[in-house]
Amino acid sequence: MTRLHDLENLVVGQFGSATSPSEALARLGISAASIAILANDGISTTTFSPSNIDSDTLFQACSISKPIAAIAVFRAAQAGHLSVSAPITRYLSSQQLSLLETPQTKPLLQHVTIDMLLSHTSGLSIGGFPGYTHDPPPIATILQGLSPSNTAQVHLEGFPGQRFQYSGGGFTVVQMILETVLQKPFPAIIRELVFEPLNMSRSCYKLPDAERNFAGAYATAHTAHDPPYHIFPEMAAAGLWTTPSELLLVVRALQSSLQGINDGFLRQEWARLMLTEVQSKYARGWKAPEGSGVIKHDGSNNPGYRCLLLGWVDVAGDGKVELGNADGGGVCVMTNTPQGAEVAIKLAQAAGYLLEWPAFPTALHMDTDIVPLWAPGEVSDGWKEWAGYWGDKWHILHGESPTLKFAYLPPVRLLPAAVSPRKYEEGTSIDLVVEGLEIMLRLGWEKGERVVEIRPGHESDADVLRRT
């Protein structure tokens, strides 16, 4: 795909002294990144790393394990093995339920449903798991919080169905339900219900002893972790090993299911149910804000894995979502370094920019919390309409190209941002980044008036400036 070559050039261009995408990513704090893009011409891949990784190199998918587990639940429900709306008491024994009980919450636990587990509305505790360096305990021990578990008991902290509360503990209960109902180990269940139907031949939950093509975790671009990864017996919540291209096989299958094309995998009505928002922008296993046109999940595993998966979809199928060039599109970025959480978003932003996708929905905070990379080329002349003084300390200077002055400090050059512009009634935004700094400017409108949004990134709120 030509756009992947363009992405490589864009990454290299971030630093004038960089000679390769790997060197440029190292300057951003990343040891390795594997990227896949789904478009009309199929799935294309590239990798950035000074070491020998390729598109088949395995990374931990972290919490992207949850959408895969959710698909398995819906496939099992479609086959009549269980009911998503049923209480967990229908499938778990009293002994299994006792792992989650306290004397005070035992009556309430009877009202937790599988649907609540998948949508993070069960009220169960434990948002995430740190993993184990060796000898992980069994699931029953982990759910009870007994030694040598490194997390407390998974138990009710809120009323079932009351509110959204992200719970890896809840997905560990999903794992136990699937194993109990289908009478198979969880990896075998996922292999049968997801991996084999989608030809995900590289995906697994335990690295084979002979496997050498995996990315070990790094603390920084240059400092490897020892041991190179943690073990996650909480497989439904965090235990998946896979590649970006195989995760995009999942996205493509769901896109087809939503169109009624791939009924052999997941029928349209089941796909719509799974991907319809329940609370707080989350559906069942996926982040899928209603009407956004996007399904997404990201992930973070100790000691360094960070990843992002995103696909463009029309869940309702009512034509209200305009996907444009993004129809049938998706992107996945997997990294092995903590700084990869931000860099994965920057790379996804840049991919969308190059593919001329619409702006990512504001509900995902993809272009509001993270400052984009800068893009080659000239800034549109339209920026001159925003030249002048803004707020009490900001000045966009007139000239052949835009510069920004803050207070008494010297002006700094503004460069095009590698992010899809946002549409307003008055026009499309002009997005700029401050050269050398983690600051983005969005030149746009608010209530018909030109404004400048200053976005410092790192999940900070934007300052909306008006002319002075």
Secondary structure, 3 states (H helix, E strand, C coil): CHHHHHHHHHHHCCCCCCCCHHHHHHHCCCCCEEEEEEECCEEEEEEECCCCCCCCCEEECHHHHHHHHHHHHHHHHHCCCCCCCCEHHHCCCHHHHHCCCCCCCHHHHCCCEHHHHHCCCCCECCCCCCCECCCCCCHHHHHHCCCCCCCCCCCECCCCCCCCCCCHHHHHHHHHHHHHHHCCCHHHHHHHHHHCCCCCCCCECCCCCCCCCECCCECCCCCECCCCCCECCCHHHHCCEECHHHHHHHHHHHHHHHCCCCCCCCCHHHHHHHCCCCECCECCCCECCCCCCEEEEEEEECCCEEEEEEEECCCCCCCCCCCHHHCCCEEEEEECCCCHHHHHHHHHHHHHHHCCCCCCCHHHCCCCCCCCCECCCCCCHHHHHHCEEECCCEEEECCCCCEEEECCCCCEEEEEECCCCCECCCCECEEEEECCCCCEEEEEEECCEEEEEEECCCCCCCEEECEC
